């Protein structure tokens, strides 16, 4: 138990310092292996790399195709076209809602969180400037739309955080729709009203829009963008083929990619570059998550894991509580929703599936709680998406992290607690 705790501390501390999890995770796994009585070399070559390779084998196609889909949406202007149309529809008087809706639609359509940040930021600048709202709220507004309810809660979302639990619980992307919808409403509505409250608070203090130092991304170029109706078709294709026709997510993403190409014949010269960049970017993403899963595989092999399992399974109340705690803590330790959930489910997924079979609690409920819980403590200050968001918007942790914490950490955790409460009293 002490070795597992030390391993987690090493993983969290080094990740917080900004060190790559690709080599930090094996070191943390080595701490767990040595203190757990395992042979260090065997633990790395066989146990760690076994978990690493198994996850990469299962999920690399999804990571790669998802990244290519998002990059093509970005480079053809389709992502920007969707965002511009939504913000125009909602209007500048509701700037926060416009940015939130744009980020949410793109994320739910399967566009990578990182691509969404780049696509939405110029629009956020324009809307916040016209509405005279402090730029301090832009990071939290984008985070609410991209890093929360569309990532983990709304049934059918093609984001990886909703897909990973499928292999552990024999479920599909629509698992536990009532749970997901209720949690999504809490996150979206709660986060939106919090941001509006902060807007009024900052305005009353005299904190309004100021121009950014870096003006490279200030202008939105719409001349070359496809029509909105055409631009939204690839997003709908992925969602419908995945959730209505029951296609495998790989086939759904391929269909979306092909449709983007068919609808943008005049931009074919960009396709190879976009696909190369998307594929190259996906390699880092899959290796990061696989490294975290490898750590979880080593944890599962040491004797202390049995004690850890007993402690988690012994948490009083509904079994979903222990799952939520495990996934949240590990997502926070790794600074990654998919990585933390991967560790937790690699180590404990079979136990929770067994509980589902023996207690009558649906595996779909365990799927949804795992997904929801991955989107809580993952957004601590060392999270990669949070750091990217600050880099793009020019804000700092001091400027904007408090608001990100409320909308992307605190409110999502409250939503998980609420749906577990409903499940424990038999409403869900």
C-alpha positions in Angstrom: 0.0 0.0 0.0 2.8 2.4 0.9 4.6 1.6 -2.4 1.4 2.3 -4.4 1.0 5.6 -2.6 4.6 6.5 -3.2 4.3 5.7 -6.9 1.2 7.9 -7.1 3.0 10.8 -5.4 6.0 10.5 -7.8 3.6 10.4 -10.7 1.6 13.4 -9.6 4.5 15.5 -8.4 6.6 15.0 -11.6 3.5 15.5 -13.9 2.7 18.7 -12.0 6.3 19.9 -12.7 5.6 19.5 -16.4 7.6 16.4 -16.9 6.4 14.0 -19.6 4.3 11.1 -18.4 5.9 9.0 -21.1 9.0 8.5 -19.0 7.6 9.6 -15.6 5.0 6.7 -15.6 7.7 3.9 -15.9 9.7 5.6 -13.0 6.5 5.7 -10.8 5.8 2.1 -11.8 9.3 1.1 -10.8 8.7 2.6 -7.3 5.6 0.5 -7.0 7.4 -2.7 -8.3 10.4 -2.4 -6.0 8.4 -1.7 -2.9 5.9 -4.4 -3.9 8.6 -7.1 -4.2 8.5 -7.4 -8.0 11.6 -7.8 -10.1 12.3 -4.4 -11.5 13.3 -5.4 -15.0 10.6 -8.0 -15.4 8.0 -5.5 -14.1 9.0 -3.0 -16.8 9.6 -5.3 -19.8 6.6 -7.6 -19.2 4.0 -6.1 -16.9 4.3 -2.4 -17.7 4.9 -2.8 -21.4 2.2 -5.5 -21.6 -0.4 -3.0 -20.3 1.0 -0.3 -22.5 0.9 -2.3 -25.7 -2.5 -3.8 -25.0 -4.1 -0.4 -24.6 -2.3 1.0 -27.7 -3.4 -1.9 -29.8 -7.0 -1.5 -28.7 -7.2 2.3 -29.0 -4.7 3.6 -31.5 -7.1 3.6 -34.4 -9.6 5.7 -32.5 -6.9 8.2 -31.3 -5.4 8.5 -34.8 -8.7 8.8 -36.7 -10.2 11.2 -34.2 -7.1 13.4 -34.5 -7.2 13.4 -38.3 -11.0 14.1 -38.2 -10.4 17.1 -35.9 -7.5 18.4 -37.9 -9.4 18.2 -41.2 -12.3 20.0 -39.6 -9.9 22.7 -38.5 -7.9 23.1 -41.7 -10.9 23.1 -44.1 -12.5 25.8 -42.0 -15.5 23.6 -41.2 -14.9 23.9 -37.4 -14.7 27.6 -37.6 -17.8 27.8 -39.9 -19.9 25.9 -37.3 -18.6 28.1 -34.4 -19.2 31.4 -36.3 -22.7 30.4 -37.3 -23.6 29.5 -33.7 -22.2 32.7 -32.2 -24.0 34.8 -34.8 -27.3 32.9 -34.0 -26.9 33.5 -30.3 -25.7 37.0 -30.6 -23.0 39.2 -29.0 -25.2 40.1 -26.0 -24.9 36.5 -24.8 -21.2 36.2 -25.6 -20.5 33.6 -22.9 -23.4 31.4 -24.1 -22.2 31.8 -27.8 -18.6 30.6 -27.0 -19.9 27.8 -24.7 -22.3 26.5 -27.4 -19.7 26.6 -30.1 -17.2 24.7 -28.1 -19.9 22.2 -27.0 -21.2 21.5 -30.5 -17.7 20.9 -31.9 -16.7 18.6 -29.0 -19.9 16.6 -29.1 -19.4 16.2 -32.9 -16.0 14.5 -32.3 -13.6 17.3 -32.7 -10.5 17.1 -30.4 -10.5 19.3 -27.4 -7.3 20.9 -28.4 -8.6 21.7 -31.9 -11.7 23.2 -30.4 -9.6 25.6 -28.4 -7.9 26.9 -31.5 -11.1 27.1 -33.5 -13.1 28.9 -30.8 -10.6 31.3 -29.3 -10.7 33.9 -32.1 -14.5 34.0 -32.0 -14.3 34.3 -28.2 -12.1 37.4 -28.6 -14.5 39.0 -31.0 -17.6 38.3 -28.9 -16.0 39.3 -25.6 -14.6 42.5 -27.2 -18.1 43.5 -28.5 -19.8 42.6 -25.2 -16.9 44.3 -23.2 -16.4 41.2 -21.0 -13.1 40.6 -19.3 -10.8 38.1 -21.1 -10.2 36.4 -17.8 -13.4 34.5 -18.4 -12.5 33.1 -21.8 -10.5 30.1 -20.6 -13.3 29.0 -18.2 -15.9 29.5 -20.9 -14.1 27.3 -23.4 -13.3 24.8 -20.7 -17.0 24.5 -19.8 -18.0 23.9 -23.4 -15.2 21.5 -24.3 -13.8 19.8 -21.1 -17.0 18.9 -19.2 -20.5 17.7 -20.2 -19.8 17.1 -23.9 -16.6 15.1 -23.0 -18.1 12.8 -20.4 -21.8 13.2 -19.8 -24.0 13.6 -22.9 -24.8 10.0 -24.1 -23.3 9.1 -27.4 -20.4 11.6 -27.4 -17.5 10.2 -29.5 -14.8 11.6 -27.1 -12.4 9.0 -25.9 -13.4 9.5 -22.2 -16.8 8.1 -23.1 -15.4 5.2 -25.2 -12.8 3.7 -23.0 -15.3 2.2 -20.4 -17.0 0.3 -23.2 -14.4 -2.5 -23.3 -14.5 -3.0 -19.5 -18.3 -3.0 -19.1 -19.5 -4.4 -22.4 -21.5 -1.3 -23.1 -21.9 1.3 -25.9 -21.5 5.0 -26.2 -25.1 5.6 -25.1 -24.7 3.9 -21.8 -26.9 5.2 -18.9 -28.5 8.1 -20.8 -30.6 9.4 -17.9 -27.5 9.6 -15.7 -25.6 11.4 -18.4 -28.3 13.9 -19.3 -28.9 14.9 -15.6 -25.2 15.3 -15.0 -24.8 17.3 -18.2 -27.6 19.7 -17.2 -26.0 20.3 -13.8 -22.6 21.0 -15.4 -23.9 23.2 -18.3 -26.5 25.2 -16.4 -24.5 25.5 -13.2 -21.3 26.5 -15.1 -23.1 29.0 -17.3 -24.8 30.8 -14.4 -21.5 30.8 -12.4 -19.8 32.5 -15.4 -22.6 35.1 -15.8 -22.3 35.8 -12.1 -18.5 36.3 -12.5 -19.1 38.5 -15.5 -21.3 40.9 -13.5 -18.9 40.8 -10.6 -15.8 41.7 -12.8 -17.8 44.4 -14.6 -18.9 46.0 -11.4 -15.2 46.1 -10.3 -14.3 47.8 -13.6 -12.6 44.8 -15.1 -13.7 44.8 -18.8 -12.2 43.7 -22.1 -8.6 44.6 -22.8 -6.8 43.8 -26.0 -4.3 40.8 -25.8 -0.6 41.4 -26.4 -0.5 38.8 -29.1 -2.9 39.8 -31.9 -2.0 36.9 -34.3 -5.3 35.1 -33.6 -7.6 38.1 -33.2 -9.2 38.1 -36.7 -11.6 35.5 -37.9 -11.2 34.7 -41.6 -14.6 33.6 -43.0 -14.1 34.1 -46.7 -12.8 30.6 -47.4 -15.0 28.8 -44.9 -17.6 26.3 -46.1 -21.3 26.8 -45.6 -22.5 26.0 -42.1 -25.0 23.3 -43.3 -22.2 21.5 -45.1 -19.8 22.0 -42.2 -22.1 20.4 -39.7 -22.7 17.2 -41.8 -19.4 15.5 -40.8 -20.2 16.0 -37.1 -23.7 14.6 -37.6 -22.3 11.7 -39.6 -20.0 10.6 -36.8 -22.8 10.9 -34.2 -25.5 9.1 -36.2 -23.4 6.3 -37.5 -22.0 5.6 -34.1 -25.2 5.9 -32.0 -28.1 5.3 -34.4 -26.7 2.7 -36.8 -24.5 1.1 -34.2 -21.3 1.3 -36.3 -17.9 0.8 -34.7 -16.3 4.1 -33.7 -13.5 3.5 -36.2 -16.0 3.1 -39.1 -17.9 6.2 -37.9 -14.8 8.3 -37.9 -13.7 7.1 -41.3 -17.1 8.0 -42.6 -16.7 11.5 -41.2 -13.2 11.9 -42.6 -14.3 10.8 -46.1 -17.3 13.2 -46.0 -15.0 16.2 -45.1 -12.9 15.4 -48.2 -15.9 15.0 -50.5 -17.4 18.3 -49.4 -14.1 20.2 -49.8 -12.7 19.2 -53.2 -11.1 22.6 -53.7 -9.0 22.1 -50.6 -7.6 18.7 -51.5 -4.0 20.1 -51.4 -4.4 20.6 -47.7 -5.6 17.0 -47.0 -2.2 15.3 -46.9 -0.7 17.9 -44.6 -3.7 17.9 -42.3 -3.8 14.1 -42.1 0.0 14.0 -41.4 -0.3 16.5 -38.6 -3.3 14.8 -37.1 -1.7 11.3 -37.3 1.6 12.6 -35.8 -0.3 14.4 -33.0 -2.2 11.3 -32.1 1.0 9.3 -31.5 1.8 11.5 -28.5 -1.7 11.3 -27.2 -1.9 7.5 -27.3 1.5 7.0 -25.9 0.7 9.4 -23.0 -2.5 7.4 -22.1 -0.8 4.0 -22.7 2.0 5.0 -20.3 -0.6 5.8 -17.6 -2.4 2.5 -18.3 1.0 0.7 -18.0 1.4 2.2 -14.5 -2.0 0.8 -13.6 -1.0 -2.7 -14.8 2.0 -2.7 -12.5 -0.1 -1.5 -9.6 -2.5 -4.4 -10.2 0.3 -6.9 -9.9 1.8 -6.0 -6.4 0.4 -7.6 -3.2 -0.7 -4.2 -1.8 -3.2 -3.9 -4.6 -5.4 -6.5 -2.9 -5.5 -4.2 0.2 -6.2 -1.2 -2.0 -9.1 -3.1 -3.6 -10.5 -4.0 -0.2 -10.3 -0.4 0.9 -12.1 0.9 -2.3 -14.6 -1.8 -2.3 -15.2 -1.3 1.4 -16.3 2.3 1.0 -19.6 2.6 2.6 -22.7 3.2 0.5 -23.3 2.5 -3.2 -20.6 0.7 -5.2 -20.5 3.5 -7.6 -19.0 5.7 -4.9 -15.8 3.8 -4.8 -15.5 3.8 -8.6 -16.0 7.6 -8.6 -13.4 8.1 -5.9 -10.8 5.8 -7.7 -11.2 7.4 -11.1 -11.2 11.0 -9.8 -8.1 10.5 -7.7 -6.1 8.8 -10.5 -7.3 11.4 -13.1 -6.1 14.1 -10.7 -2.8 12.3 -10.1 -2.0 11.9 -13.8 -3.6 15.2 -14.9 -5.4 13.3 -17.6 -9.0 12.2 -17.8 -8.3 9.3 -20.1 -5.1 8.3 -18.4 -6.5 8.3 -14.9 -9.6 6.4 -16.0 -7.3 4.0 -17.9 -5.3 3.2 -14.7 -8.4 2.8 -12.6 -10.3 0.5 -15.0 -7.3 -1.5 -15.9 -6.8 -2.2 -12.2 -10.4 -2.4 -11.0 -12.7 -2.6 -14.1 -13.1 -6.4 -13.8 -14.0 -6.0 -10.1 -16.7 -3.5 -10.9 -18.0 -5.5 -13.7 -18.3 -8.5 -11.4 -20.2 -6.3 -8.9 -22.5 -5.3 -11.6 -23.2 -8.9 -12.5 -23.7 -9.9 -8.8 -25.7 -7.0 -7.5 -28.0 -6.1 -10.4 -26.5 -2.7 -10.8 -26.3 -2.1 -14.5 -22.9 -2.1 -16.2 -24.1 1.0 -18.0 -24.2 2.8 -14.7 -20.6 1.9 -13.9 -19.6 3.0 -17.5 -21.3 6.4 -17.0 -19.9 7.1 -13.6 -16.4 6.2 -14.8 -16.7 8.6 -17.7 -18.2 11.4 -15.5 -15.6 10.9 -12.8 -12.7 11.2 -15.3 -13.8 14.8 -15.9 -13.4 16.0 -12.3 -10.0 16.2 -10.7 -8.3 15.8 -14.1 -8.5 19.6 -14.7 -6.1 20.4 -11.8 -3.5 23.0 -12.6 -1.1 20.5 -14.3 -3.6 19.2 -16.8 -2.3 19.4 -20.4 -5.5 20.8 -21.8 -5.6 23.5 -19.2 -2.0 24.5 -19.9 -2.7 24.6 -23.6 -5.8 26.8 -23.0 -3.7 29.3 -21.0 -1.0 29.3 -23.7 -3.5 30.0 -26.5 -5.5 32.7 -24.6 -2.5 34.4 -23.0 -4.0 34.1 -19.6 -2.3 32.7 -16.4 -3.3 30.5 -13.6 -3.6 33.6 -11.4 -5.9 35.2 -14.0 -8.3 32.4 -14.7 -7.7 29.1 -13.0 -10.2 29.8 -10.1 -13.0 29.9 -12.7 -11.8 26.8 -14.5 -11.7 25.0 -11.1 -15.3 25.9 -10.5 -16.7 24.9 -13.9 -14.4 22.0 -14.8 -13.6 20.5 -11.4 -16.1 21.5 -8.6 -19.4 21.4 -10.6 -18.6 18.1 -12.4 -17.8 16.5 -9.1 -21.1 17.8 -7.7 -22.9 16.3 -10.7 -21.4 12.9 -10.2 -22.3 13.0 -6.5 -25.9 13.9 -7.4 -26.5 11.1 -9.9 -24.9 8.6 -7.6 -27.3 9.8 -4.9 -30.3 9.3 -7.3 -29.0 5.8 -8.2 -28.5 4.8 -4.5 -32.1 5.7 -3.7 -33.5 3.9 -6.7 -34.5 6.9 -8.9 -32.0 6.0 -11.6 
